[in-house]
Amino acid sequence: MDRYKKQRVRMVETQIRARSVKDPRVLKVMETMPRHLFVDEGLIDQAYNDNPLPIGEKQTISQPYIVALMTEALALTGKERVLEIGTGSGYQTAILAKLADRVFSVERVASLASRARKVLDKLNCYNVAIRVGDGSYGWREEAPFDAIITTAAAPDVPSYLLEQLAPGGRMVVPVGSREVQTLYKLTRSADEPARIDKEDLGGCRFVSLIGESGWKE
């Protein structure tokens, strides 16, 4: 008996579909993914609310709508290799794992990476690899990636990540100040020399990307 099923259905209908997220695969996985497993026990009753929640270490689990918006922008078909920068709670990671072939996720905080790994294993998300380190460098050994998602904001698009985006690949990244950012979708052309098309997905607010191509500690 899934006591949270009705909450998830309501979340998708009122917070996600109502804001014009239309990809049926994204809607389905958001409706089935147990978001309450990724939040602290004391916040479980808020797991399906329309807002981000703290997960410790000055980090957050993103608002459900933002997770859906960013995931839809990647246009996943199930065959992709995806790079995620900022594992955090592992919720976005799990969503990606159900929609792509392989997910490579980089998390700066070891305790968060460890906790996320346990929940992902519980949900049989064995197609996810997690590395602890500076996410702004990406994961060069596994590049190129068909899709890249950055769940922390940078002052500019990290050049190391763009270099690891495959021809025809999509990247979603929040860029701006530490207080407010714009969410961008970048698409790399399939031909060479590569052309990067940039689409504004709207205003947003994320925790800061700490690292070489991000902000200092």
FENHUCOR-V597883 format. One record per residue. N is the residue number from 1. PSI is psi in whole degrees, 0 to 359 (NA if undefined). OMEGA is omega in radians with two decimals (999 if undefined). D_FIRST is the distance of its C-alpha to the first C-alpha in Angstrom with 2 decimals. Layout:
N,PSI,OMEGA,D_FIRST / N,PSI,OMEGA,D_FIRST
//
This chain:
1,117,-3.12,0.00 / 2,100,-3.07,3.82 / 3,348,-3.10,6.04 / 4,1,-3.07,8.93 / 5,314,-3.12,8.89 / 6,323,3.12,11.36 / 7,321,3.13,13.41 / 8,317,3.12,13.89 / 9,316,3.12,14.96 / 10,319,3.11,17.27 / 11,312,-3.12,18.58 / 12,316,-3.08,19.58 / 13,316,-3.01,21.15 / 14,332,-3.06,23.05 / 15,332,-2.97,23.90 / 16,298,3.12,24.28 / 17,322,-3.13,25.01 / 18,340,3.11,27.10 / 19,22,2.96,29.22 / 20,19,2.92,30.09 / 21,123,-2.95,27.99 / 22,344,-3.08,27.93 / 23,116,-3.07,27.18 / 24,329,3.12,24.35 / 25,321,3.12,23.36 / 26,315,-3.13,23.16 / 27,318,-3.11,21.15 / 28,315,-3.10,18.57 / 29,326,3.08,18.18 / 30,329,-3.13,18.10 / 31,339,-3.08,15.26 / 32,340,-3.08,13.11 / 33,123,-3.11,14.56 / 34,84,-3.10,12.72 / 35,331,-3.11,15.85 / 36,340,3.11,14.79 / 37,345,-3.04,15.35 / 38,2,3.13,18.92 / 39,163,3.11,20.05 / 40,150,-3.07,21.38 / 41,323,-3.11,19.27 / 42,351,-3.11,21.40 / 43,9,-3.07,20.69 / 44,323,-3.12,16.90 / 45,349,3.11,17.06 / 46,3,-2.99,19.54 / 47,327,-3.07,17.86 / 48,17,3.08,17.63 / 49,164,-3.06,21.00 / 50,57,-3.14,24.01 / 51,160,3.04,25.90 / 52,163,3.12,26.34 / 53,147,3.10,25.44 / 54,144,3.11,27.45 / 55,12,-3.10,26.34 / 56,166,3.12,29.49 / 57,29,3.13,32.83 / 58,27,3.13,33.68 / 59,168,-3.10,31.15 / 60,160,2.89,28.31 / 61,129,-2.99,25.18 / 62,156,3.02,26.36 / 63,136,-3.11,25.45 / 64,317,-3.13,22.83 / 65,318,-3.14,25.56 / 66,319,3.08,28.02 / 67,314,-3.13,25.72 / 68,316,-3.14,25.27 / 69,312,-3.12,29.00 / 70,321,-3.13,30.19 / 71,316,3.11,27.97 / 72,321,-3.11,29.14 / 73,334,3.13,32.70 / 74,344,3.09,32.55 / 75,55,-3.09,32.15 / 76,141,3.13,30.24 / 77,348,-3.12,30.25 / 78,353,-3.08,28.61 / 79,357,-2.96,31.93 / 80,155,2.88,32.81 / 81,120,-3.01,33.56 / 82,137,3.02,32.48 / 83,127,3.08,33.87 / 84,130,3.09,31.97 / 85,110,-3.11,34.02 / 86,81,-3.13,32.03 / 87,317,3.14,28.81 / 88,234,-3.13,27.91 / 89,337,-3.07,24.23 / 90,358,-3.10,23.55 / 91,308,3.09,21.37 / 92,321,3.12,24.12 / 93,314,-3.12,24.76 / 94,320,3.09,21.28 / 95,314,3.13,21.63 / 96,320,-3.10,25.03 / 97,328,3.14,23.92 / 98,346,-3.05,21.71 / 99,351,-3.10,24.67 / 100,174,-3.12,27.69 / 101,310,-3.14,29.16 / 102,145,3.11,29.97 / 103,129,3.08,29.55 / 104,117,-3.01,32.10 / 105,134,-3.13,31.33 / 106,127,-3.13,33.89 / 107,133,-3.11,33.16 / 108,328,-3.05,36.00 / 109,115,-3.04,34.20 / 110,321,-3.10,33.47 / 111,323,3.10,30.93 / 112,318,3.12,28.76 / 113,318,-3.14,29.16 / 114,316,-3.13,28.10 / 115,319,3.12,24.96 / 116,319,3.14,24.00 / 117,320,-3.13,24.72 / 118,318,3.14,22.26 / 119,320,3.13,19.32 / 120,320,3.10,20.57 / 121,321,3.11,20.83 / 122,329,-3.13,17.28 / 123,11,3.11,16.34 / 124,34,3.09,19.05 / 125,68,-3.05,21.44 / 126,359,3.08,24.44 / 127,19,3.14,26.68 / 128,130,2.99,27.28 / 129,134,-3.13,30.39 / 130,134,3.08,30.96 / 131,141,3.06,34.43 / 132,124,3.14,35.62 / 133,192,-3.14,38.68 / 134,106,-3.07,40.36 / 135,339,-3.10,38.29 / 136,346,3.06,41.26 / 137,346,-3.08,42.81 / 138,213,-3.13,39.92 / 139,76,-2.94,39.58 / 140,324,-3.08,42.90 / 141,335,-3.10,42.52 / 142,358,-3.13,39.60 / 143,158,0.08,41.12 / 144,163,-3.14,41.43 / 145,143,3.10,38.03 / 146,334,3.14,37.02 / 147,143,3.10,35.12 / 148,133,3.11,35.35 / 149,131,-3.13,33.28 / 150,116,-3.07,34.48 / 151,26,3.01,32.18 / 152,148,-3.00,35.11 / 153,139,3.11,38.24 / 154,156,3.09,41.67 / 155,337,3.07,45.11 / 156,169,3.12,45.66 / 157,121,-3.12,44.00 / 158,121,-3.08,44.12 / 159,325,3.13,46.73 / 160,325,-3.12,45.30 / 161,318,3.11,42.08 / 162,322,3.14,44.00 / 163,336,-3.08,46.01 / 164,5,3.12,42.88 / 165,126,-3.10,41.64 / 166,156,3.02,42.30 / 167,131,-3.08,44.44 / 168,359,-3.09,42.33 / 169,160,3.13,39.67 / 170,143,3.12,37.85 / 171,135,3.09,37.50 / 172,126,-3.04,35.80 / 173,134,3.02,37.24 / 174,131,-3.09,37.77 / 175,137,3.10,41.49 / 176,210,3.12,43.52 / 177,181,3.13,44.29 / 178,345,-3.10,42.15 / 179,322,-3.07,41.35 / 180,144,-3.07,40.62 / 181,173,2.99,40.29 / 182,136,3.12,40.12 / 183,125,-3.11,37.49 / 184,144,2.93,39.32 / 185,123,3.12,38.52 / 186,132,3.11,41.21 / 187,125,3.13,41.85 / 188,132,-3.12,44.34 / 189,154,-3.12,46.58 / 190,341,-3.12,46.64 / 191,167,3.10,50.41 / 192,143,-0.01,52.65 / 193,148,-3.02,53.84 / 194,140,3.03,50.38 / 195,138,3.13,49.85 / 196,116,3.05,47.04 / 197,136,-3.03,45.78 / 198,128,-3.14,44.22 / 199,131,3.13,41.88 / 200,119,3.14,41.06 / 201,1,3.08,37.38 / 202,173,3.14,38.01 / 203,154,-3.12,38.17 / 204,175,3.07,35.68 / 205,115,-3.11,35.54 / 206,164,2.97,34.42 / 207,161,-3.06,35.19 / 208,141,2.99,38.42 / 209,117,-3.14,38.89 / 210,126,3.12,40.91 / 211,191,-3.05,43.26 / 212,317,-3.13,46.29 / 213,15,-3.14,45.50 / 214,222,-3.14,43.68 / 215,158,3.07,44.51 / 216,160,-3.09,46.00 / 217,NA,999,44.10
//
